[in-house]
Amino acid sequence: MEKIISGIQQVGVGIPDVHEAFAWYRRNFGMDIPMFDAPGIADLMLPYTGNMPQERHAILAINMQGGGGFEIWQYLSRVPEAPKFELQLGDLGIYVCKIKSKNVRATYSAYKTRRLDLVGELSRTPWGTEHFFVRDPWGNLFEVEDFPHFFSDYRTSLTGGPSGAMLGVSNIDKSMAFYEKVLGYDTVLHDEEGSFADLAALPGGTGHFRRVLLGHGKPRTGPFSELMGPSRIELVQALDRPARKIYENRFWGDLGFIHLCFDVVGMERLRADVVAAGQQFTVDSGGAFDMGEAAGRFAYTEDPDGTLIELVETYKIPIAKQFGIFLDLTKRAPEKPLPKSMLKALALNRVKG
């Protein structure tokens, strides 16, 4: 089977209190539809959890305006660790989660009124996109950016879900080859070296960098492609200082952005492409994995700098949990997008307030 990538399914966020974080992301990013809410044991991630199963609680939340979701993840069997150094722009891993907005200026004004932790001012990227940065209460950085694609105007929320990520890398050319070969980011939208005024307020942001913005030339296909929409990966390489790994001497699931997850079909073809890119599957559930209200197969690989990339082949999702309605995706043509009316029915699972 040929591989299909529907888009960014979610960004994993390690948090000290999953319920507090879900409430904050619901209020401020409109991530108010839990696809699953599942305490349990993480027993397949042993390479990243000290070779021991770990008890955890995870909530996957999405926004009906489209984009990816958040997998909000909390250890229950240990106290999650923060980085032992201040993260700086260019450090290796997921440094920023991008969030799409239909009105960046109005969103900036609203966040200012709410006294959120804004980092710097409203500005423009070198490619002309209006954006700003904001921290959540746990120190995670988000870039709210003007973005052209929204699945639905169902909500009045000014933001949708994740539209991509900013990743620190040690060799941009090597990373570009990986993200093109494995995940289809085959279009260079911008490539520039220098110091960047729009990044100067970030820790370490006044340095000298190479900065590349990647997109995908063809629209995504697959069951969730219209909901997840297009996305962009921004690679940043520090040229004037050595970069450190964001998860240096820490576990997957510790505080911060723990992985970037893609919704896919054709896992074995993806495995072949991962190997061709010089990497391997480091974790593979090998078959259906139950997440309470949802199920699928998942695998993990690493980009050339060890940033964790999750691949999920979805088998079952809840459409209306309170009525016991679930969708079996194994009985559908894998390349065909789900009807918008069916996807909009996910709003029945919304958590208000």
C-alpha positions in Angstrom: 0.0 0.0 0.0 1.2 3.5 -0.9 1.7 5.8 2.1 -0.9 8.6 2.8 -0.2 11.4 5.2 -3.4 13.3 6.2 -1.4 15.9 8.1 -0.2 16.8 11.6 -2.5 14.8 13.9 -1.2 16.3 17.1 1.7 17.8 19.0 2.6 16.0 22.3 2.9 18.2 25.3 4.4 17.0 28.6 2.5 18.7 31.4 2.5 18.4 35.3 -1.3 18.5 35.5 -3.3 17.2 32.5 -6.7 18.5 33.6 -5.3 22.0 34.4 -3.6 22.1 31.0 -6.7 20.9 29.1 -8.7 23.7 30.7 -6.1 26.3 29.7 -5.7 25.1 26.1 -9.5 24.9 25.9 -9.9 28.6 27.0 -7.1 30.1 25.0 -6.6 27.9 21.9 -10.1 26.5 21.5 -8.9 22.9 22.0 -12.2 21.8 23.4 -13.0 18.4 21.8 -11.4 15.5 23.6 -10.9 12.6 21.1 -9.8 10.4 24.0 -9.2 10.9 27.7 -7.2 7.8 28.8 -5.3 7.0 32.0 -3.2 3.9 31.5 0.3 2.4 31.3 2.8 3.5 28.6 4.5 0.1 28.2 5.6 0.3 24.6 7.8 3.4 24.9 10.6 1.7 26.8 13.5 3.1 24.8 12.4 6.6 26.0 11.1 5.9 29.5 14.1 4.4 31.3 13.3 0.9 30.0 10.3 0.7 32.4 6.6 0.9 31.8 5.2 4.2 33.1 1.8 5.2 34.4 0.3 8.2 32.6 -2.8 10.1 31.7 -3.3 11.5 28.2 -6.0 13.7 26.6 -6.1 14.2 22.9 -7.9 17.5 22.2 -8.8 19.1 18.9 -10.3 22.4 17.6 -13.1 22.3 15.1 -11.6 25.1 13.1 -9.0 22.6 12.0 -5.3 22.0 12.3 -3.7 19.4 14.5 -4.5 18.6 18.1 -2.7 18.5 21.4 -1.8 15.2 23.1 -1.7 16.5 26.7 0.4 14.0 28.6 1.1 13.7 32.3 3.2 11.1 34.2 1.4 9.5 37.1 4.2 7.2 38.2 7.0 9.9 38.4 7.4 13.6 38.7 8.0 14.9 35.2 11.3 16.8 34.8 11.9 20.2 33.3 15.0 21.0 31.2 18.1 21.6 33.4 19.1 24.6 31.2 17.2 27.5 29.6 16.2 26.5 26.1 17.4 28.7 23.4 16.4 29.2 19.8 18.2 26.6 17.7 18.4 23.9 20.5 17.6 20.5 19.0 14.0 19.4 19.1 10.6 21.0 18.9 11.1 24.6 20.1 7.8 26.2 19.1 4.3 24.9 18.2 2.7 26.9 15.5 -1.0 27.8 16.0 -3.2 29.0 13.1 -5.2 32.2 13.5 -7.8 33.9 11.2 -7.1 37.3 12.8 -3.6 37.6 14.4 -4.1 41.2 15.5 -7.4 40.4 17.3 -5.8 37.3 18.9 -2.8 39.3 20.1 -5.1 42.0 21.6 -7.3 39.4 23.3 -4.3 37.6 24.8 -3.0 41.0 26.0 -6.3 41.7 27.7 -6.1 38.2 29.4 -2.6 39.0 30.6 -1.1 36.0 28.9 2.7 35.7 28.8 3.4 37.4 25.4 7.0 37.1 24.2 7.9 40.2 22.2 5.5 42.2 20.0 3.3 41.5 17.0 5.7 41.3 14.0 6.1 39.8 10.5 8.2 36.9 9.3 10.7 37.4 6.5 8.1 35.8 4.2 5.5 38.3 5.2 3.3 36.4 7.6 2.0 38.3 10.7 2.7 36.5 13.9 3.5 36.6 17.6 4.8 34.3 20.4 3.1 33.4 23.6 4.1 31.1 26.5 1.7 28.8 28.3 1.9 28.6 32.2 4.4 25.7 31.9 6.9 27.6 29.7 6.0 26.1 26.3 6.3 28.5 23.4 3.6 28.9 20.8 3.7 31.0 17.6 0.3 32.3 16.6 0.5 32.9 12.9 -1.7 34.1 10.1 -2.7 31.0 8.2 -4.9 30.6 5.1 -6.7 27.3 5.8 -9.5 26.8 8.2 -11.8 23.7 8.3 -14.9 25.4 9.7 -16.2 28.7 10.9 -18.3 26.9 13.4 -16.6 28.5 16.3 -16.0 32.1 17.2 -12.5 31.2 18.6 -9.8 33.2 17.0 -7.4 30.3 16.7 -7.5 26.8 15.2 -5.1 24.0 16.1 -1.4 23.5 15.3 -0.3 24.4 11.8 3.2 23.2 12.1 6.3 23.5 14.3 9.6 25.2 14.6 12.4 22.7 15.1 16.0 23.2 16.1 18.4 21.2 13.9 22.2 20.7 13.6 22.3 20.4 9.8 19.4 21.9 7.8 20.3 20.2 4.6 20.2 16.8 6.2 17.0 17.5 8.0 15.3 18.8 4.8 16.1 15.5 3.1 14.4 13.6 6.0 11.3 15.7 6.1 10.9 15.6 2.3 11.5 11.8 2.0 9.5 10.6 4.9 6.8 13.3 5.5 6.4 14.9 2.1 7.6 18.4 2.9 9.0 18.9 -0.6 8.6 22.6 -1.1 11.1 25.3 0.2 9.0 28.3 0.9 11.9 30.4 2.4 15.6 29.9 3.0 17.7 32.7 4.6 20.7 33.1 6.8 21.2 36.0 9.3 19.8 37.6 12.4 16.0 38.0 12.5 14.2 40.8 14.1 11.0 38.8 14.5 12.8 36.2 16.6 14.9 38.6 18.7 12.6 38.4 21.8 13.0 34.6 22.1 15.7 33.2 24.4 18.9 33.2 22.3 17.0 34.8 19.5 19.5 37.6 18.7 22.0 35.1 17.3 23.0 34.1 13.8 20.8 31.4 12.2 19.9 29.6 9.0 16.1 29.5 8.8 14.2 27.3 6.3 10.4 27.1 5.9 9.1 23.9 4.3 5.6 23.1 2.9 4.1 20.4 0.8 3.5 21.0 -2.9 0.5 18.7 -3.1 -2.6 18.9 -0.9 -2.7 16.2 1.7 -5.1 13.3 1.2 -6.6 10.7 3.5 -9.5 10.5 5.9 -8.6 13.5 8.1 -6.8 15.7 5.5 -9.5 18.4 5.3 -9.7 18.7 9.1 -5.9 18.8 9.6 -5.2 20.8 6.6 -1.9 21.9 5.2 1.1 22.5 7.6 4.6 23.9 7.6 7.8 22.9 9.2 10.3 25.6 10.1 13.9 24.4 10.6 16.3 26.7 12.5 20.0 26.0 12.8 22.2 28.1 15.2 25.4 29.1 13.3 27.2 30.9 16.1 26.9 28.6 19.1 26.7 24.8 19.8 23.1 23.7 20.2 21.9 21.3 23.0 19.3 18.6 22.8 16.0 19.8 24.4 15.4 16.4 25.9 19.0 15.8 26.9 19.0 13.4 29.9 15.2 13.4 30.2 12.4 11.0 29.3 9.7 11.2 26.6 6.7 12.6 28.4 8.8 15.0 30.6 7.9 18.7 30.4 7.8 20.3 27.0 6.9 19.3 23.4 7.5 15.6 23.4 6.7 14.6 19.8 5.3 15.7 16.5 2.6 13.2 15.3 1.3 12.6 11.8 -1.9 10.8 10.8 -0.9 8.2 8.2 -2.0 5.2 6.1 0.5 2.6 4.8 2.8 2.1 7.8 5.0 -0.5 6.1 5.7 1.9 3.2 6.5 4.6 5.7 8.9 2.2 7.4 10.7 1.7 4.1 11.0 5.4 3.6 12.3 5.9 7.1 15.0 3.3 6.5 15.8 4.9 3.1 16.3 8.2 5.0 18.8 6.6 7.3 16.6 6.1 10.3 14.4 3.3 11.7 11.3 2.6 13.7 12.3 2.8 17.3 8.8 1.8 18.6 6.1 0.0 16.8 2.8 -1.2 18.3 2.6 -3.7 15.5 -1.2 -3.8 15.5 -4.2 -2.1 17.0 -3.5 -0.1 20.1 -6.5 0.8 22.3 -6.7 4.4 23.7 -10.0 4.0 25.3 -12.4 5.7 22.9 -10.0 5.5 20.0 -7.7 2.8 18.5 -5.0 2.5 15.9 -1.4 1.4 15.1 1.4 3.7 16.1 5.1 3.9 15.5 7.9 6.2 16.4 11.0 7.3 14.5 13.6 10.1 15.0 14.7 12.9 12.7 18.5 13.2 12.2 18.8 15.1 15.6 16.7 12.6 17.6 13.4 14.7 17.6 10.6 12.2 18.0 8.2 11.7 15.1 5.1 9.7 15.9 3.1 8.0 13.0 -0.5 7.0 13.8 -2.7 4.8 11.5 -6.2 5.5 12.9 -8.6 2.6 13.0 -11.5 3.9 15.2 -12.6 7.3 16.5 -15.6 8.4 18.5 -18.1 10.5 16.6 -20.7 11.0 19.4 -19.5 9.2 22.5 -22.6 9.9 24.5 -24.7 8.0 21.9 -22.1 5.2 21.5 -21.4 6.2 17.8 -17.9 5.3 16.6 -16.3 5.3 13.2 -14.5 2.3 11.9 -11.9 3.6 9.4 -10.7 0.2 8.3 -13.9 -0.1 6.2 -13.3 3.0 4.1 -11.1 3.8 1.1 -7.9 5.1 2.8 -7.2 8.0 0.4 -10.8 9.4 0.6 -11.4 12.4 2.9 -14.2 11.9 5.4 -17.3 13.9 4.7 -17.3 17.3 6.3 -20.7 16.6 7.9 -19.2 13.6 9.6 -16.2 15.4 10.9 -18.3 18.3 12.1 -20.3 15.8 14.2 -17.2 15.6 16.4 -18.4 18.9 17.9 -21.0 16.9 19.8 -18.1 15.9 22.1 -17.2 19.5 22.9 -16.4 20.4 26.5 -17.7 23.8 27.3 -16.5 26.5 29.7 
